[in-house]
Amino acid sequence: MASSTKRSRALRHALTAAERKLWSILRMRQIAGRKFRRQEPIGHYIVDFICYEARLIIEVDGGQHAALTADHDHHRDAWLASQGFRVLRFWNVEVSESLEGVHDRIVEALQLPPP
């Protein structure tokens, strides 16, 4: 089994509180009837959530994330865009404090045609 597959399986069992909260509204086609997967390997990366049908990736980032990985995220997002994906990023606090607003932004993104 490939190491990214093993790692993605481990990450599915170690979701952050914000990722768990977001997954509770993404799972079982609850948003616009779209299927999302969590902790999915794409190339050399593992994305938090993905809807293949809409070519939409959702990432949930914590506060420590901004200072440590902004440059990495830029390159990662550019590569994902080159593969035909759109990336939405939310902060943990957004998911925790404004899940309805996050939901609405996801619905808006799902209504756009795939890139």
Backbone as a ProteinNet text record, in pm:
[ID]
protein_1_A
[PRIMARY]
MASSTKRSRALRHALTAAERKLWSILRMRQIAGRKFRRQEPIGHYIVDFICYEARLIIEVDGGQHAALTADHDHHRDAWLASQGFRVLRFWNVEVSESLEGVHDRIVEALQLPPP
[TERTIARY]
85.3	0	90	55.6	135.8	133.7	244	254.3	150.9	115	14.4	-122.6	-150.9	-277.5	-280.2	-169.8	-161.2	-177.1	-107.9	-114.5	-255.6	-321.4	-456.5	-553.5	-535.8	-621.3	-599.8	-475	-446	-505.9	-496.6	-551.3	-703.5	-769.6	-916.4	-958.7	-871.8	-902.5	-853.9	-782.9	-726.1	-770.7	-896	-947.3	-943.1	-916	-924.6	-1072.1	-1098.4	-1237.3	-1308.7	-1240.3	-1301.5	-1327.4	-1233.5	-1254.2	-1371.3	-1382.2	-1494.6	-1627	-1629.2	-1751.8	-1791.1	-1693.7	-1723.1	-1764.9	-1698.3	-1733	-1877.8	-1925.4	-2063.2	-2166.9	-2131.7	-2226.7	-2191.6	-2070.2	-2030.3	-2065.4	-2064.1	-2082.2	-2224.4	-2237.3	-2366.9	-2445.2	-2371.7	-2433.8	-2530.9	-2498	-2587.1	-2585.8	-2480.7	-2473.2	-2493	-2605.4	-2638.1	-2629.5	-2644.6	-2640.5	-2504	-2399.2	-2263.6	-2188.2	-2112.9	-2033.2	-1896.2	-1859.9	-1727.7	-1653	-1522.2	-1432.8	-1343.9	-1292.6	-1204.6	-1065.7	-967.5	-827.5	-791.7	-806.1	-789.6	-654.6	-576.4	-450.4	-475	-408.9	-412.2	-266.4	-211.1	-69.3	14.1	102.6	188.5	124.7	1.9	-64.2	-181.7	-220.9	-343.7	-430.8	-548.7	-639	-740.1	-787.7	-882.1	-1013.4	-1076.4	-1205	-1205.9	-1268.8	-1274.3	-1407.9	-1459.8	-1575	-1523.1	-1503.5	-1449.7	-1543.6	-1672.6	-1771	-1761.8	-1746.1	-1737.9	-1593.9	-1496.3	-1353.6	-1322	-1379.9	-1367	-1295.5	-1193.4	-1118.7	-1143.1	-1165	-1183.8	-1074.6	-1004.4	-898.6	-938.5	-909.5	-935.5	-801.3	-766.5	-634.7	-644.6	-548.3	-538.8	-450.2	-446.9	-369.2	-220.4	-165	-22.6	10.6	-87.8	-69.9	-21.9	-70.3	-42.5	106.3	172.9	314.1	404.3	367.7	456.7	448.5	332.3	316.7	254.8	252.5	188.1	251.4	383.8	451.6	421.6	424.7	392.6	250.5	155.4	15.7	0.2	74.6	66.9	107.4	218.4	264.9	168.6	120	25.9	-103.7	-157.6	-281.4	-261.9	-144.2	-115.9	-112.1	-49.1	-44.6	-185	-264.3	-401.1	-483.9	-466.5	-537.2	-495	-366.3	-318.9	-379.5	-427.4	-492	-644.1	-692	-833.4	-919.3	-857.2	-932.1	-936.8	-1045.7	-1059.8	-1042.6	-971.9	-945.1	-1012.5	-1092	-1151.5	-1078.8	-1037.1	-970.7	-1051.9	-1063.4	-1130	-1038.6	-1046.5	-975.4	-1058.8	-993.7	-1063.6	-1171.2	-1136.3	-1230.1	-1354.5	-1339.6	-1455.7	-1551.6	-1496.3	-1578.9	-1645.7	-1570.1	-1622.7	-1728.7	-1707.9	-1796.9	-1901.5	-1880.9	-1974.7	-1994.9	-2037.5	-2056	-2158.1	-2260	-2360.7	-2299.1	-2212.9	-2144.7	-2053	-1982.1	-1896.1	-1982.1	-2092.3	-2187	-2229.3	-2266.9	-2313.7	-2205	-2080.2	-1970.1	-1945.2	-1960.2	-1943.4	-2053.7	-2177.4	-2289.2	-2264.7	-2218.4	-2187.6	-2081.1	-1976.6	-1868.9	-1918.7	-2009.1	-2062.8	-2151	-2204.2	-2289.8	-2208.9	-2080	-1993.7	-1956.4	-1936.5	-1890.5	-1748.1	-1713.9	-1577.2	-1476	-1358.4	-1257.3	-1208.6
-117.8	0	124.1	222.1	343.9	419.6	489.7	561	673.8	739.9	845.2	787.9	667.7	603.5	569.5	517.8	487	614.1	718.2	845.1	903.8	898.7	954	875.8	744.9	664.9	703.4	725.1	766.3	903.7	994.4	1129.3	1127.5	1035.2	1025.2	995.1	928	894.8	1001.3	1101.5	1205.3	1344.5	1358.9	1489.6	1588	1714.6	1818.6	1842.2	1915	1944.8	2019.4	2114.3	2190.4	2100.7	2012.9	1920.8	1826.7	1778.3	1691.7	1766.2	1891.9	1971.1	1992.6	2026.4	2045.6	1914.2	1805.1	1674.7	1638.7	1682.6	1649.8	1707.4	1814.1	1869.4	1831.1	1780.4	1741.2	1595.6	1512.6	1368.8	1336.5	1225.4	1170.6	1267.1	1337	1422.2	1526	1583.2	1679.3	1817.2	1849.8	1980.4	1961.7	2010.3	2009.2	1869.6	1767.1	1630.4	1587.8	1661.5	1631.4	1541.1	1448.4	1355.7	1416.1	1419.2	1464.1	1346.5	1348.8	1253.3	1333.4	1268.8	1338.2	1277.6	1362	1321.3	1233.4	1292.2	1219.7	1252.5	1150.9	1178.2	1226.2	1335.9	1390.6	1419.2	1344.3	1360.8	1334.8	1429.7	1417.3	1477.4	1523.1	1593.4	1512.5	1546.3	1492.6	1612.7	1617.9	1731	1696.2	1797.9	1773.4	1715.1	1784.4	1740.1	1767.4	1677.7	1696	1646.6	1722.2	1680.2	1668.7	1546.6	1525.6	1579.5	1560.7	1603	1753.1	1832.7	1978.4	2027.6	1935.2	1970.8	2073.9	2052.6	2145.4	2078.3	2146.8	2101.8	2202.7	2151.8	2237.5	2205.3	2308.8	2295.5	2371.6	2314.6	2378.1	2394.9	2521	2552.8	2612.1	2576.3	2632.9	2755.8	2826.3	2949.3	2929.9	2818.5	2791.5	2772.9	2743.2	2713	2834.2	2953.1	3073.1	3104	3105.9	3143.9	3034.6	2911.3	2800.7	2756.6	2767.8	2701.2	2786	2916.1	2999.7	2978.3	2974	2954.4	2814.4	2715.2	2578.4	2571.5	2635	2635	2698.6	2806.6	2875	2779.3	2709.4	2614.8	2496.4	2450	2338.1	2375.7	2493.6	2539.8	2560.7	2612.1	2632	2497.2	2397	2264.9	2206	2217.1	2164.9	2235.5	2366.4	2441.9	2392.1	2361.3	2311.6	2174.8	2106	1976.4	1990.5	2116	2141.2	2150.9	2175.9	2187.9	2332.9	2366.5	2496.1	2465.9	2554.4	2531.7	2640.9	2598.4	2689.4	2664.1	2772.5	2758.4	2828.1	2761	2816.9	2802.5	2898	2888.2	2803.9	2735	2656.2	2739	2862.6	2948.3	2978.7	2992.3	3013.6	2895.6	2776.3	2656	2644.1	2672	2658.5	2762.3	2886.3	2995.2	3033.4	2994.6	3035.3	2924.4	2808.8	2694.5	2725.8	2802.8	2839.1	2923.1	3016.8	3097.2	3012.9	2919.1	2826.1	2743.2	2693.2	2616	2697.2	2822.9	2907.8	2930.6	2949	2967.7	2840.6	2725.5	2599.2	2582.1	2613.3	2602.9	2694.1	2817.7	2910.2	2852.2	2794.3	2736.9	2618.4	2540.5	2424.9	2464.8	2586.7	2633.5	2684.2	2710.4	2754.5	2635.2	2658.1	2546	2505.8	2379.6	2337.3	2417.9	2442.2	2521	2452
0	0	0	-80.6	-91.6	40.3	68.8	195.6	206.8	95.6	104	139.5	95.2	129.6	278.3	330.7	473.5	556.2	513.1	587	582.3	467.1	456.6	545	552.7	641	786.5	824.8	962.8	991.3	894.3	913.6	926.4	861.4	872.7	1015.8	1089.2	1228.5	1326	1275.3	1362.4	1318.8	1279.2	1237	1353.6	1321.2	1422.7	1455.8	1562.3	1599.8	1487.5	1425.1	1315.6	1194.9	1162	1050.1	1078.2	1202.1	1239.1	1223.8	1266.8	1257.8	1111.6	1026.9	885	820	854.2	797.3	831.2	946.6	986.7	890.3	816.6	718.3	574.5	552.6	417.2	387.1	488.2	465.4	422.4	357.8	315.3	225.4	137.9	34.5	90.8	206.2	270.8	205.4	132.7	68.2	-81.7	-130.8	-273.4	-335.2	-253.9	-304.6	-355.4	-317.2	-366.9	-270.8	-328.2	-248.9	-220.5	-94.5	-51.8	8.6	-8.8	56.6	150.6	254.1	348	345.6	370.4	376.1	256.5	138.9	12.3	-51.6	-90.7	-160.3	-303.7	-339.7	-475.8	-512.4	-603.3	-635.5	-510.5	-478	-359.8	-235.3	-246.2	-136.7	-82.2	39.4	97.1	129.8	68.6	89.2	197	268.3	378.4	326.7	229.6	175.1	25.4	-49.9	-194.4	-249	-345.2	-423.7	-566.8	-613.2	-747.6	-854.6	-835.4	-934.3	-962.4	-856.7	-871.6	-883	-872.2	-876.6	-767.9	-648.9	-536.7	-420.8	-369.8	-252.9	-141.5	-21	95.6	195.7	239.2	338.5	464	579.9	709	778.3	808.1	862.7	1002.2	1087.3	1221.3	1222.1	1334.1	1347	1324.3	1370.9	1352.2	1205.4	1126.1	984.6	905.5	938.2	859.2	850.6	961.9	962.9	906.9	927.9	892.9	747.8	684.7	555.7	445.1	458.9	356.5	219.2	211.5	82.9	27.7	114.6	73.3	19.4	89	44.9	-92.1	-115.6	-245.4	-358.3	-340.7	-443.5	-456.9	-344.6	-343.2	-414.7	-382.4	-445.6	-595.5	-634.1	-776.4	-848.8	-786.6	-849.4	-860	-753	-755.5	-862.8	-877.3	-982.3	-1120.4	-1136.3	-1266.1	-1299.2	-1196.8	-1216.3	-1231.8	-1233.5	-1256.4	-1131.4	-1016.2	-891.1	-844.8	-779	-710.7	-561.7	-489.1	-346.9	-263.9	-166.6	-67.3	63.9	131.1	261	368.3	481.3	597.6	718.3	809.3	936.6	1031.3	1123.2	1224.8	1293.7	1328.2	1401.2	1317.5	1185.1	1097.4	1105.7	1099.6	1104.2	1241.4	1346.2	1482.2	1515.3	1469.4	1510.1	1406.9	1280.9	1176.5	1073.6	1120.8	1031.6	922.5	956.3	856.1	743.7	779.2	677.8	590.8	651.2	577.1	481.9	532.5	450.8	328.7	350.5	240.5	135.9	179.4	83.5	3	65.3	-6.2	-109.8	-71.2	-165.4	-284.9	-260.3	-370.1	-462.1	-404.1	-485	-566.6	-510.4	-582.7	-699.8	-696.6	-805.2	-923.8	-903.8	-1014.1	-1100.5	-1229.5	-1312.9	-1271.8	-1283.8	-1251.2	-1332.4	-1273.4	-1347.1	-1473.1
[MASK]
+++++++++++++++++++++++++++++++++++++++++++++++++++++++++++++++++++++++++++++++++++++++++++++++++++++++++++++++++++

